[in-house]
Amino acid sequence: MIRFLFKGLLRDRNRSLLPILVVTAGVTLTVFLHCYITGVLGDMIEFSANYTSGHVKVMTRAYAENKNQLPNDLALIEVNDLVSNLQEDYPTMEFVQRINFGGLLDAPDEFGETKKQGIVAGIAVNLISENSKEIDRLNIRNSIKRGRLPKKPNEVLISDEFARKLEVDLGGTVTLITSTMYGGMSIQNFIVSGTIEFGVHMMDRSGMIADISGIQNALDMDDACGEILGFLDMKNYDDIAALNVENTFNEKYTDTNDEFSPVMTRLKNDSIMSGYFDYVDSFVGIIITIFIMAMSIVLWNTGLIGGLRRYGEIGVRLAIGEEKGHIYRSMIYEALLIGIVGSLLGTLVGLGFSFWLQEVGIDVGDMMKSSKMMMPGVFRANITTPAYYIGFIPGLFSVTLGTMLSGIGIYKRKTASLFKELET
């Protein structure tokens, strides 16, 4: 029976071609929209991971309890050995050291006297090592406004707005006044090798990026850092994989009786990101649900109109003695075949467009020149498991439902109307 109906669809293109094309188009849009929204919102998560959280983060227990204050006096020590152990335990991951610091940045005049001062909020990362990926991870190279990247531990980047406020030229000297890891005062000179645009007002007012070795020297943090960020070997954050890493690390290294023992938290547990994950899940669900409902109505109408246009054919079939139930079932089988074929084609086409957008992306950097560093310059799709079946919801069920509703009229056929249709 199914084989007979399938041959009928192939031979009668007037009956099958348009419905299949409509289903294919609807499913393509559904799959592509799902992948695009998931990819764009996922990029926001990745940017947060790159700048603040990592996929997992290692801190001391005391630091974690007060992490909003960035207390470097509660920082990790003997971090080189700890990072080596982490690389052995999780060889597919990458671990980097970070120090967040603050203080007063002083710009002296030609006589060495204070010319301008400003509060500074800085981040120390590995900038000068050959194998470091931090420059690309933070998109520093593309965000430099003037000058060049630091090449020495005593060279820094400051925001372009901050540099103009302090009246500091490239190659000029600035003095960082802050406290050390042990609570003492630290006064350290740095050379401004370049200026940078963060794209975030707060950071552009007082932001600074320095090499971690120079800041370790200034803050008396030799072989110490505030945080160790870990990154999974995958394009997008996987909470299940991060949870597994978190649990195994804490079982091995965390001592609940020692406030300075290391503890690991994953990105989803971060106080800022936990709400965002819920927002992303809800937002994607709402948008996709609305779109699926809209496409379902369109495809439902396709099935409904297709069934109504065939009332003349149904009349002939009833006139030659075919049972109403058999006609109704055959129409439903045809709708299922159309839905399956259209959904398969639409899913393949939608995944094709999504794969291209996932690999190539849409470059919007020229439209976001003032937000280069802290916002994604390329929007990409993300093909997830639901993308392989989500198109079948409107593509298969809606067309079938429309055909079922239109086919109800079969059981209401009267002899008078049947002969009238036969005459026409």
Secondary structure, 3 states (H helix, E strand, C coil): CHHHHHHHHHHCHHHHHHHHHHHHHHHHHHHHHHHHHHHHHHHHHHHHHHHHHCCEEEEEHHHHHCHHHCCHHHCEECHHHHHHHHHHHCCCCEEEEEEEEEEEEEEECCCCCEEEEEEEEEEEECCCCCCCCHHHHCCCHHHEEEECCCCCCCEEEEEHHHHHHHCCCCCCEEEEEEECCCCCEEEEEEEEEEEECCCCHHHHHHEEEEEHHHHHHHCCCCCEECEEEEECCCCCCCHHHHHHHHHHHHHHHCCCCCCCCEEEEEHHHCCCHHHHHHHHHHHHHHHHHHHHHHHHHHHHHHHHHHHHCCHHHHHHHHHCCCCHHHHHHHHHHHHHHHHHHHHHHHHHHHHHHHHHHHHCCEECHHHHHHHCCCCCCEECCCCCHHHHCCCHHHHHHHHHHHHHHHHHHHHHCCHHHHHHHHHC
